[in-house]
Structures are given as structure tokens and as C-alpha cells.
Amino acid sequence: MNAIRQHLIDPEICIRCNTCEETCPLNAVTHDDENYVVDAEKCKFCLDCITPCPTGSINNWRVVDRAYSLEEQFSWDELPGEDDRTPADSSDDSLSEANELEVIEILDVAHSGQGGRVKPPFSAAHPYINLYDRGAPVVATVVGNYRITDSNFESDVHHVVLDFGTSFFPVLEGQSIGVIPTGTDASGKPHLMRLYSVASPRDGERPGHNNLSLTVKRVVYEDAGNTVRGVASNYLCDLNKGDKVQVTGPFGSNFLMPNHAGANILMICTGTGSAPFRAMTEYRRRHMPFAEGKLKLYFGARTPEELPYIGSLNKLSDKFIDKQLVFSRLPEAPREYVQDRMMSESSELLELMRSVETYVYICGLKAMEQGVEDAFARVSEEGGENWSDLKQQMMQSGRYHVETY
Ligand SMILES: Cc1cc2nc3c(=O)[nH]c(=O)nc-3n(C[C@H](O)[C@H](O)[C@H](O)COP(=O)(O)OP(=O)(O)OC[C@H]3O[C@@H](n4cnc5c(N)ncnc54)[C@H](O)[C@@H]3O)c2cc1C
């Protein structure tokens, strides 16, 4: 039986502000005296309504065997359960829809640290999203694949360049793409796609070319005495020039850089979390090298040899970007993490945090999130500011963004 994905509005949270109905380009959103609802026959999942919704009530999805009608939705006091109308076999035919749903869920988890959905910066360019899905991916060609961490060290991170030829695949700094590894999983089903942040600016890894780069860390770990290799990261790290890759996306409509030159961009990352910041920094370097807004980067790694892009980062002048490279495993030095460096220069950081021109981005492993958040709270407290108020203000104005995985 075919499964379909249905977009629904949570009647318990919706404040009936009409924003979704005004935003929808297809008139798929409508309302009666009780509820705002989405017409499954009209909705094409453009997601234009998602970001403007002030409550997040718009961001609800179900995989169902038959769509809930408008009448049914008008009668709801609450959303039906996740499995109320899920078909027993929702696998093959529905792969495409289920996969889009999965991307939304993956991104929701990745962005959960910012405390909910936030707006993009007011000056961000409008992103294209969901142009290609699992059912109809775009095929890219590998034009480069280089290890960018020292081969004597454990961390194996690759810079992978994909070319899209004549296919339309526009991306913005901060967006991600989906990669579908070849082959099947243990149960014989095609592998799920994995998301990877775009590491190059919108005009290409090579300016003016229809290509982009990714920063991929090879995942290898021990499990019950066995060495396990991550499916997609190893697939990507082992690709050769000329290989073809199935790509979906682009994805992501709020972790985007401000376009105006007055914006300060405060970037905090570890490991491959540097990918979107390479893209943003390179965009500024190419197009606004003398912008009045500051660029500041806190970048944590165990050692300099394991810090992706350290060579090119070191070439950027201190005038252009304030780089705080922080290492936790230097011989004969105390362990230092990004949050420690944030604390040790708290007055400068506080000044930036107080500016309405400052846009904060945190990216990397989930494990870094709490430490960074705590550092923000302590810096605020020491400066007499209330961090939760400040964070709230930043979120409401599209100035606080977290993407961790
Ligand atoms: C928005 C977003 C952007 C992302 N951007 C990037 C990026 O730019 N670069 C990048 O490299 N990755 C990025 N990722 C992560 C990426 O999508 C994959 O999750 C990652 O590459 C692992 O996929 P895999 O197929 O290699 O591993 P899988 O085959 O999926 O295996 C990973 C599994 O291994 C487990 N695991 C991983 N490490 C260990 C360990 N040390 N010990 C025990 N278990 C472990 C995990 O819990 C998971 O179950 C991003 C994720 C998101 C959500």
C-alpha cells in the first residue's frame, strides 16, 4: 500500500495568526472558526510557511495511508497520534516522501539546541530547498577528494568537491545536502541518505563553477570488539575523481549567513562543524573583504594537525577574521576547549553579544553544545545580562543558530 506524507497544523499550539495562510503560495492553508488546516491535495511541501510560523505549530507531519480530510482536521482538538493512520508497509513506494520527512526530522534534531525553530537573518538570501529527493536525486561528479588532516594522526577528514555539471543545484552557505551511499543495508534495503554541510560559498568551490565542497570525517569505531565503519562517511572519503554521487537537497532554511556587511558573524565549532564557517568566511573574503562587521571564529580540535583547514585559516589576516584556535591535547599544555577560550576573553565576547548586529552560529558535535551554552550564560551573568532573555531576543531576530549532530 502506498504511504503519503501529510503536512498538518497542531491545533493545541496554533495561535490562529493567519501567517501560514498568507504565506502559502498554493493556497493550501485554510481555516474555519476552529482550526487552521492544510489541504493535502494542494500542499507541495515547499515549506515556505515553516519559518514564519511564530509557534512551530505548522511543523507537523504524518506518514499516512490516506490523507486526513479538511473536515477531519477542522474537528480536531489535538493532532492524531503518529501511528494512527500509518500503513503496515510504508517502505518502498513511499521512500521518497518518507525520506523528505526524515530530513525534516534530522534537521529538527540538529537545530534543537537553539530551543526551537528560529528565523533566518533578515538579510539572508532566499534559499532553494528540496529540489531533489531520494526518488529523483541529482547526480554529481567527484572532481576532488583530499585528506586535510595530518595522516600521522587518527582523525581522518576529507575535503570532497562535487561538480553538478549543467544540473540546477543552487546552495547558500549554511545549507546541507543529502548523500545516498551506494549499496544496501543488512536487511537489503537501500541505505538512508546522510546530510553534509556545504563547505564552499554560493558561487562555488571554484568561483563561477557549478560545484561545491564538503568536509567529511571518516567515522570508524569499535563496537563489541568489532571495528565498525560509518556507511556514508567512508563511502565519501573513499570516492575517486570521476565517481558519480547521488545527491538530494539542498536542505536548511534558517542556518544562513546575513548578507549585509554590517553584520558581525560569531562562529563556534569543532571538527567538521567548521564546514559552514569555511563557506561563510570565504563568501565574505571573496565579496566583502572590507566589511565593517566583524568575523570571529572559535575553533576547537585536539591538536593543530587534526584541525581541518588549518593551513588556509592561518593565511587569513587577523584584521579580516579573529581566529581563536583552541586545542585540547597539546603536549605539556593544559586541556583547553572552546568554552574555556570564550570565558577567558569574556569582556570582548560580551560586547559582541550585546550588539544587535551580532549573529551567532554554533556547529559541530552535540557534545559541544552544553559547554558553549554554559559559557554564554556565565559571560552574560558576569556582565549583568540575563542569558535567557538575550538568547530569546537573538532567536526572535534570527541571530542565534545551532546545528549539531
Ligand atoms: C545537518 C547535518 C549536517 C552534517 N554535516 C556534516 C559534515 O559537514 N561533515 C560530517 O562529517 N558529518 C556531518 N554530519 C553527520 C553525517 O550526516 C553522518 O551522520 C556522519 O557522517 C556519520 O554517517 P555514517 O553513515 O558514516 O555513519 P553511520 O553508518 O550512520 O554510523 C554512525 C553510527 O555510529 C555511531 N557512532 C559514531 N561514532 C561512534 C563512536 N565513536 N563510537 C560508537 N558509536 C559511534 C552513531 O551513533 C551512529 O549510530 C551532519 C549531520 C547533520 C544532521
The ligand as a Gaussian input file, in Angstrom:
#p B3LYP/6-31G(d) Opt

LIG

0 1
 C       22.627000      18.967000       9.452000
 C       23.785000      17.999000       9.477000
 C       24.992000      18.348000       8.904000
 C       26.068000      17.469000       8.940000
 N       27.254000      17.858000       8.386000
 C       28.303000      17.031000       8.426000
 C       29.556000      17.446000       7.874000
 O       29.701000      18.564000       7.355000
 N       30.590000      16.570000       7.930000
 C       30.471000      15.323000       8.518000
 O       31.454000      14.575000       8.520000
 N       29.292000      14.924000       9.049000
 C       28.220000      15.727000       9.014000
 N       27.024000      15.312000       9.533000
 C       26.927000      13.931000      10.067000
 C       26.632000      12.960000       8.907000
 O       25.308000      13.194000       8.427000
 C       26.702000      11.494000       9.301000
 O       25.872000      11.289000      10.415000
 C       28.109000      11.025000       9.649000
 O       28.975000      11.198000       8.543000
 C       28.099000       9.529000      10.005000
 O       27.470000       8.850000       8.978000
 P       27.972000       7.398000       8.513000
 O       26.998000       6.892000       7.519000
 O       29.410000       7.417000       8.157000
 O       27.855000       6.598000       9.843000
 P       26.667000       5.524000      10.219000
 O       26.866000       4.310000       9.351000
 O       25.410000       6.241000      10.147000
 O       27.138000       5.181000      11.618000
 C       27.069000       6.154000      12.590000
 C       26.622000       5.361000      13.784000
 O       27.738000       5.147000      14.539000
 C       27.562000       5.633000      15.828000
 N       28.894000       6.145000      16.171000
 C       29.579000       7.105000      15.528000
 N       30.771000       7.284000      16.106000
 C       30.828000       6.418000      17.120000
 C       31.813000       6.115000      18.098000
 N       32.972000       6.769000      18.123000
 N       31.537000       5.134000      18.991000
 C       30.360000       4.474000      18.960000
 N       29.394000       4.722000      18.059000
 C       29.629000       5.670000      17.160000
 C       26.499000       6.653000      15.724000
 O       25.759000       6.807000      16.877000
 C       25.652000       6.088000      14.619000
 O       24.712000       5.180000      15.124000
 C       25.936000      16.185000       9.539000
 C       24.715000      15.831000      10.115000
 C       23.655000      16.721000      10.091000
 C       22.369000      16.318000      10.737000

